[in-house]
Amino acid sequence: MSVFLIKLLQVILSLTILVVIHELGHFLFARLFGVRVERFSLFFGKPLLRYKPKRSDTEFVVGWLPFGGYVEIAGMVDESLNMEQLKQEPQPWEFRTKPAWQRMLIMIGGVCFNLLLAFFIYAMILFKWGDSYIPLEGSKYGMEFNERAEAIGFRDGDVLLRTDDTPLLRFDGDMYRSIAETHTITVLRDGSETTITMPEEFTLFDLQRDDQSFVQFLNPMTLDSVMPESGAALGGLVRGDHIQSINDIPSATWGTFTTVLKQLRQQEAEGGIVNHDLRIAYTRNGMPDTTIVSTDANFMMGVTVALPYTTATDEYGFFASIPAGIAYGWNTLKGYVSDFKYVFTKEGASSLGGFVTIGSLFPSQWNWYNFWMMTAFISIMLAFMNILPIPALDGGHLLFLLFEMITGRKPSDKFLERVQIIGMILLFALMIYANLNDIIRFFF
């Protein structure tokens, strides 16, 4: 099965689960309060499949456009824009005749179900696979920093201890977020603590601007293995050799080594003529030497180095996994909300992506752990995005309901229809923009 098909199937399955659960939240709360649901639609567009159970007011359909879904609730201005029904005499089974607090619960039902789904998935992941992570204190040689980090004051070999007064325990996304948002970072250098002041206006994007990572584990380029018949083997390299440079460019650590290869690939992608026979300087038993190594089309030479850190796994029983899963999901939500502010920057807007970006998040080989981790994260993301006070989203409806509850004045159906249309136009424009970003990144 091709990589494209594997990713596509994962995206469709994930979105199907998330849409069904989200709309089920609206559906169940509507039925709880006696509100009729005319249609439950998975995806948009002309129905490909439809089914209406006997003695049911709800038609269940599957649309042809695999993006989102909706429930058509009687007496409500929603995606269906069925305004004819609203011109009729209000009925007791309609959304508009229910108290504001019931309508509010119906509207936030989808968001609540997405959050509950994410918490449940995270809990079951912790129960089955545990929580694996890389502890920072387990680094053998400390950390390696790029030129931007060194200009701030970091030095190779520093061990990260804390940001302001918050301990740094794991090498993960939270660590990068803490670095981007802190004022000071304390490191262990040559046995003593050193405090480094971070620049003002430093952001996550500053951690991602350069070819070499801002911070990673310091990993000397001492070869742990050389693949038989590889370019490195044919060039005479053996286990224990320590690479010093590539084409006279210093490459004595894994970070600098991979950065040089990345730059060579980029030069070739931009139309440059790049020689795949690389001049490698190395030491063996302390003695310097050089060799020519022929690399493949991706500049790979067939070597590995030992990992400079250890991993740890926290195991959870079934009952312990539930609160741990909720805590994990809540921390993920806080991180996503914290990062959302970057959307309103130039770099953030250009980084928005559509279906291709979503697909790229899934692995190229089917892996249930990664699939469920991504599904839970997207569920968190959808919950937050849907609660934003934007017309056509759940948060937009909630905004007008709160206005009604506070002022006692209910917006007219005509006003709600107009803002619904405006919101749908904005959402489709955003979707087009995000997918255009994907196209631009792919071709340019």
Buried (B, 14 or more C-beta within 10 A) or exposed (E): EEEEEBBBBBBEEBBBBBBBBBBBBBBEBBBEBEBBBBBBBBBBEEBEEEEEEEEEEBBBBBBEEBBBBBBBBBBBBBBBEBEEBBEEEEEEBBBBBBEBEBBBBBBBBBBBBBBBBBBBBBBBBBBEBBBEBBBBBBBEBBBBBBEBBEEBBBBBBBBBBBBEEEEBBBBEEBBBBBBBBBEEBBBBBEEEEBEBEBEEEBBBBBBEEEEBBBBBBBBBBBBEBBEEEBBBBBBBBEEEBBBBBBEEBEBBBBBBBBBBBEBBBEEBEEEEEBEBEBBBBBBBEEEEEEBEBBBEEEBBBBBEBEEBBEEBEEEBEEEBBBEBBBBBBBEBBEBBEBBBEBEEEEBBEEBBBBBBBBBBBBBEEEBEEBBBBBBBBBBBBBBBBBBEEBBBBBBBBBBBBEBBBEEEEBBEBEEBBEBBBBBBEBBEEEBEEBBEBBEEBEEE
